[in-house]
Amino acid sequence: MKLKSWEISLLISSIAVIGIGAAMAITNPRRQAYQEYAAEKMSVYIKEEVCADAPKALGDFLERQCNQLVDSGQKPLQDLIAQSTQRHNYFLFSIYETN
């Protein structure tokens, strides 16, 4: 049986689409990976927007303490994110919604 050129193109395109879909599904982040990512992003935000604005009356003491508190609070921050996050899984991709 000899395939026509359009049949070959269709077959190759189908294989490519299935391969891309499988790759997207495999690389779809798990809940734990999202929690770690979100906690890291939140930590950076707190350090840059909150800790950096700490009163300078004591030099940079308050800012350093704030940064240390943020660093030591990664696990509780991940837990908070876990409790307030809803995952919408669409197989090829997920949408995480954190309130």
Backbone as a chain_set.jsonl record, in Angstrom:
{"seq": "MKLKSWEISLLISSIAVIGIGAAMAITNPRRQAYQEYAAEKMSVYIKEEVCADAPKALGDFLERQCNQLVDSGQKPLQDLIAQSTQRHNYFLFSIYETN", "coords": {"N": [[0.843, -1.17, 0.0], [0.677, 2.073, -0.945], [1.235, 5.266, 0.317], [-0.304, 8.425, -0.182], [0.987, 11.731, -0.778], [-0.371, 13.715, 0.731], [-1.508, 12.149, 2.685], [0.71, 11.218, 4.035], [1.658, 13.663, 5.012], [-0.468, 14.317, 6.694], [-0.304, 12.217, 8.524], [2.244, 12.681, 9.657], [1.801, 15.229, 10.755], [-0.207, 14.606, 12.62], [1.168, 12.895, 14.362], [3.05, 14.715, 15.315], [1.387, 16.579, 16.64], [0.269, 14.943, 18.639], [2.627, 14.266, 19.977], [3.475, 16.813, 20.909], [1.297, 17.439, 22.56], [1.528, 15.382, 24.481], [4.015, 16.038, 25.567], [3.39, 18.517, 26.725], [1.516, 17.704, 28.642], [3.116, 16.102, 30.279], [4.961, 17.939, 31.261], [3.368, 19.58, 32.725], [2.962, 21.446, 35.612], [3.124, 20.078, 38.911], [1.16, 20.228, 41.947], [2.781, 20.625, 44.282], [5.148, 21.621, 43.172], [4.182, 24.02, 42.153], [3.463, 25.298, 44.553], [5.963, 25.66, 45.775], [7.164, 27.344, 43.883], [5.379, 29.569, 43.952], [5.668, 30.353, 46.637], [8.342, 31.144, 46.643], [8.252, 33.308, 44.812], [6.501, 34.981, 46.237], [8.034, 35.466, 48.502], [10.188, 36.913, 47.427], [8.786, 39.16, 46.579], [7.807, 40.168, 49.061], [10.226, 40.747, 50.354], [11.279, 42.725, 48.642], [9.251, 44.681, 48.498], [8.1, 45.045, 51.033], [9.934, 44.527, 53.226], [12.061, 46.121, 52.37], [11.01, 48.625, 52.742], [11.074, 49.043, 55.436], [11.291, 50.972, 58.448], [14.085, 53.152, 58.8], [15.201, 53.846, 61.177], [16.743, 52.312, 62.886], [18.969, 51.806, 61.409], [19.78, 49.344, 59.039], [18.757, 47.243, 60.406], [16.049, 46.403, 60.945], [15.194, 45.772, 58.364], [16.926, 43.64, 57.723], [16.133, 41.769, 59.682], [13.496, 41.375, 58.915], [13.906, 40.213, 56.361], [15.192, 37.83, 57.17], [13.133, 36.651, 58.621], [11.279, 36.185, 56.592], [12.763, 34.355, 55.043], [12.965, 32.2, 56.85], [10.365, 31.447, 57.01], [9.424, 29.861, 54.901], [8.195, 27.26, 54.693], [5.735, 27.537, 56.238], [4.625, 29.52, 54.608], [4.323, 28.169, 52.17], [2.412, 26.326, 53.01], [0.253, 28.024, 53.567], [-0.229, 29.009, 51.008], [-0.953, 26.604, 49.793], [-3.388, 26.081, 51.055], [-4.958, 28.106, 50.081], [-5.157, 27.866, 47.351], [-6.476, 26.956, 44.231], [-6.582, 24.454, 41.825], [-7.005, 24.254, 38.376], [-7.214, 21.846, 36.207], [-6.493, 21.125, 32.941], [-5.529, 19.033, 31.46], [-3.579, 19.41, 29.216], [-2.568, 21.737, 30.182], [-2.4, 23.585, 33.275], [-4.209, 25.767, 35.391], [-3.482, 27.702, 38.083], [-5.061, 29.13, 40.798], [-4.699, 31.435, 43.205], [-5.845, 32.794, 46.154]], "CA": [[0.0, 0.0, 0.0], [1.467, 3.283, -1.076], [0.533, 6.432, 0.844], [-0.208, 9.652, -0.967], [1.75, 12.758, -0.067], [-1.207, 14.372, 1.734], [-1.695, 11.191, 3.775], [1.97, 11.256, 4.777], [1.656, 14.941, 5.733], [-1.463, 14.198, 7.761], [0.25, 11.302, 9.513], [3.332, 13.381, 10.353], [1.177, 16.284, 11.555], [-0.898, 13.961, 13.738], [2.196, 12.438, 15.296], [3.623, 15.913, 15.94], [0.394, 17.12, 17.587], [0.211, 14.022, 19.773], [3.884, 14.429, 20.711], [3.446, 18.095, 21.62], [0.313, 17.294, 23.642], [2.107, 14.527, 25.517], [5.064, 16.82, 26.229], [2.73, 19.519, 27.575], [0.922, 17.008, 29.785], [4.192, 15.635, 31.153], [5.608, 19.084, 31.904], [2.364, 20.303, 33.494], [3.492, 21.441, 36.976], [2.369, 19.471, 40.007], [0.758, 21.161, 43.005], [3.927, 20.919, 45.147], [6.051, 22.498, 42.42], [3.566, 25.346, 42.119], [3.55, 25.885, 45.895], [7.345, 26.116, 45.96], [7.343, 28.49, 42.989], [4.605, 30.701, 44.459], [6.288, 30.792, 47.887], [9.566, 31.867, 46.282], [7.855, 34.592, 44.239], [5.94, 35.793, 47.323], [9.163, 35.868, 49.347], [10.899, 37.99, 46.727], [7.917, 40.338, 46.629], [7.796, 40.705, 50.429], [11.54, 41.341, 50.626], [11.489, 43.943, 47.847], [8.213, 45.689, 48.677], [7.764, 45.254, 52.44], [11.147, 44.624, 54.043], [12.862, 47.256, 51.92], [10.374, 49.853, 53.233], [11.127, 49.083, 56.905], [11.865, 52.227, 58.937], [15.552, 53.135, 58.863], [15.601, 54.413, 62.462], [17.767, 51.44, 63.465], [19.829, 51.411, 60.295], [19.117, 48.308, 58.24], [18.453, 46.132, 61.312], [14.686, 45.909, 60.725], [15.13, 45.148, 57.044], [17.6, 42.325, 57.818], [15.273, 40.887, 60.47], [12.355, 41.063, 58.049], [14.387, 39.254, 55.361], [15.426, 36.544, 57.84], [11.818, 36.1, 58.943], [10.729, 35.674, 55.331], [13.523, 33.146, 54.686], [12.652, 31.095, 57.765], [8.939, 31.126, 56.925], [9.083, 29.26, 53.61], [7.243, 26.15, 54.841], [4.396, 28.064, 56.541], [4.141, 30.247, 53.439], [3.856, 27.144, 51.227], [1.168, 25.78, 53.557], [-0.771, 29.043, 53.353], [-0.524, 28.993, 49.571], [-1.667, 25.349, 49.52], [-4.76, 26.199, 51.554], [-5.72, 29.135, 49.366], [-4.954, 27.684, 45.913], [-7.328, 26.01, 43.52], [-5.975, 24.055, 40.546], [-7.896, 23.907, 37.288], [-6.383, 21.005, 35.345], [-7.057, 20.919, 31.613], [-4.667, 18.0, 30.901], [-2.422, 19.968, 28.534], [-2.054, 22.818, 31.021], [-3.151, 23.84, 34.504], [-4.282, 27.137, 35.871], [-3.532, 27.762, 39.534], [-5.68, 30.368, 41.264], [-4.418, 31.613, 44.624], [-6.476, 33.982, 46.736]], "C": [[0.887, 1.232, 0.0], [0.623, 4.466, -0.58], [0.738, 7.623, -0.073], [0.486, 10.709, -0.123], [0.908, 13.466, 0.996], [-1.466, 13.449, 2.924], [-0.444, 11.152, 4.664], [2.038, 12.534, 5.61], [0.696, 14.896, 6.911], [-0.943, 13.305, 8.879], [1.345, 11.978, 10.338], [2.771, 14.478, 11.25], [0.486, 15.711, 12.784], [0.088, 13.5, 14.806], [2.802, 13.625, 16.035], [2.666, 16.494, 16.982], [0.298, 16.23, 18.825], [1.474, 14.149, 20.623], [3.917, 15.719, 21.515], [2.467, 18.029, 22.788], [0.85, 16.464, 24.796], [3.188, 15.284, 26.288], [4.46, 17.862, 27.16], [2.139, 18.857, 28.816], [1.984, 16.565, 30.784], [4.818, 16.796, 31.916], [4.63, 19.951, 32.697], [2.776, 20.276, 34.973], [2.55, 20.805, 37.993], [2.1, 20.518, 41.069], [1.952, 21.566, 43.872], [4.91, 21.861, 44.447], [5.493, 23.91, 42.344], [3.689, 26.036, 43.474], [4.956, 26.414, 46.164], [7.62, 27.357, 45.116], [6.634, 29.73, 43.55], [5.193, 31.238, 45.763], [7.561, 31.584, 47.61], [9.235, 33.241, 45.717], [7.299, 35.525, 45.316], [7.054, 36.291, 48.24], [9.927, 37.027, 48.721], [10.082, 39.278, 46.797], [7.939, 40.978, 48.017], [9.125, 41.389, 50.739], [11.713, 42.67, 49.897], [10.487, 45.047, 48.167], [7.885, 45.991, 50.137], [9.028, 45.474, 53.272], [11.985, 45.842, 53.656], [12.303, 48.591, 52.414], [10.361, 49.947, 54.751], [11.773, 50.402, 57.346], [13.379, 52.107, 59.133], [16.075, 53.71, 60.185], [16.724, 53.608, 63.12], [18.76, 50.979, 62.394], [19.099, 50.396, 59.447], [18.755, 47.081, 59.08], [17.067, 45.544, 61.033], [14.547, 45.218, 59.367], [15.782, 43.769, 57.064], [16.743, 41.328, 58.582], [14.062, 40.441, 59.651], [12.758, 40.018, 57.005], [14.624, 37.88, 55.966], [14.104, 35.865, 58.186], [11.169, 35.493, 57.695], [11.444, 34.378, 54.935], [13.16, 31.962, 55.568], [11.191, 30.66, 57.666], [8.514, 30.49, 55.623], [8.033, 28.154, 53.737], [5.858, 26.661, 55.228], [3.793, 28.841, 55.358], [3.617, 29.276, 52.383], [2.533, 26.551, 51.698], [0.007, 26.748, 53.351], [-1.195, 29.083, 51.891], [-1.325, 27.74, 49.222], [-3.134, 25.443, 49.93], [-5.601, 27.169, 50.734], [-5.582, 29.036, 47.847], [-5.907, 26.636, 45.369], [-6.68, 25.726, 42.17], [-7.079, 23.681, 39.567], [-7.043, 23.159, 36.266], [-7.11, 20.727, 34.036], [-6.197, 19.959, 30.795], [-3.429, 18.576, 30.229], [-1.791, 21.113, 29.331], [-2.932, 22.933, 32.256], [-3.148, 25.33, 34.778], [-4.422, 27.061, 37.382], [-4.073, 29.13, 39.927], [-5.484, 30.46, 42.779], [-5.052, 32.905, 45.097], [-5.692, 34.448, 47.932]], "O": [[1.748, 1.391, 0.865], [-0.525, 4.65, -0.986], [1.805, 7.806, -0.659], [0.56, 10.59, 1.1], [1.427, 13.786, 2.066], [-1.626, 13.921, 4.049], [-0.541, 11.065, 5.888], [2.429, 12.498, 6.777], [1.012, 15.38, 7.997], [-1.128, 13.613, 10.057], [1.371, 11.862, 11.563], [3.219, 14.639, 12.385], [0.587, 16.276, 13.873], [-0.136, 13.693, 16.001], [3.041, 13.553, 17.24], [3.088, 16.859, 18.079], [0.251, 16.737, 19.946], [1.398, 14.14, 21.852], [4.338, 15.723, 22.672], [2.77, 18.507, 23.881], [0.646, 16.808, 25.961], [3.269, 15.186, 27.512], [4.96, 18.069, 28.266], [2.25, 19.393, 29.918], [1.775, 16.644, 31.994], [5.168, 16.653, 33.087], [5.034, 20.957, 33.28], [2.927, 19.194, 35.539], [1.333, 20.98, 37.929], [2.737, 21.571, 41.09], [2.113, 22.75, 44.167], [5.437, 22.787, 45.063], [6.237, 24.884, 42.456], [3.988, 27.229, 43.538], [5.115, 27.499, 46.722], [8.241, 28.309, 45.589], [7.222, 30.809, 43.613], [5.214, 32.451, 45.975], [7.826, 32.587, 48.274], [9.859, 34.234, 46.092], [7.59, 36.721, 45.312], [7.008, 37.431, 48.704], [10.27, 37.998, 49.396], [10.625, 40.355, 47.045], [8.075, 42.196, 48.136], [9.152, 42.477, 51.315], [12.231, 43.63, 50.466], [10.834, 46.227, 48.116], [7.434, 47.094, 50.445], [9.164, 46.497, 53.944], [12.551, 46.512, 54.52], [13.035, 49.577, 52.497], [9.71, 50.832, 55.307], [12.694, 50.892, 56.692], [13.876, 51.074, 59.581], [17.259, 54.025, 60.297], [17.559, 54.168, 63.831], [19.317, 49.885, 62.482], [17.914, 50.568, 59.162], [18.481, 46.011, 58.537], [16.923, 44.329, 60.9], [13.863, 44.202, 59.245], [15.247, 42.826, 56.481], [16.632, 40.17, 58.181], [13.661, 39.278, 59.693], [12.033, 39.048, 56.789], [14.294, 36.868, 55.348], [13.973, 34.648, 58.059], [10.582, 34.413, 57.754], [10.796, 33.411, 54.537], [13.059, 30.836, 55.08], [10.824, 29.607, 58.187], [7.339, 30.569, 55.265], [7.078, 28.121, 52.96], [4.877, 26.258, 54.603], [2.58, 28.811, 55.148], [2.581, 29.53, 51.768], [1.638, 26.302, 50.891], [-1.097, 26.331, 53.001], [-2.382, 29.179, 51.582], [-2.273, 27.809, 48.439], [-4.014, 24.942, 49.23], [-6.827, 27.056, 50.701], [-5.855, 30.001, 47.134], [-6.112, 25.579, 45.966], [-6.28, 26.647, 41.458], [-7.971, 22.895, 39.885], [-6.248, 23.765, 35.548], [-8.205, 20.164, 34.028], [-6.143, 20.065, 29.57], [-2.316, 18.254, 30.643], [-0.61, 21.413, 29.162], [-4.061, 22.443, 32.28], [-2.207, 26.047, 34.439], [-5.35, 26.442, 37.903], [-3.598, 30.159, 39.446], [-6.036, 29.662, 43.536], [-4.832, 33.971, 44.522], [-6.06, 35.438, 48.565]]}, "num_chains": 1, "name": "protein.A"}
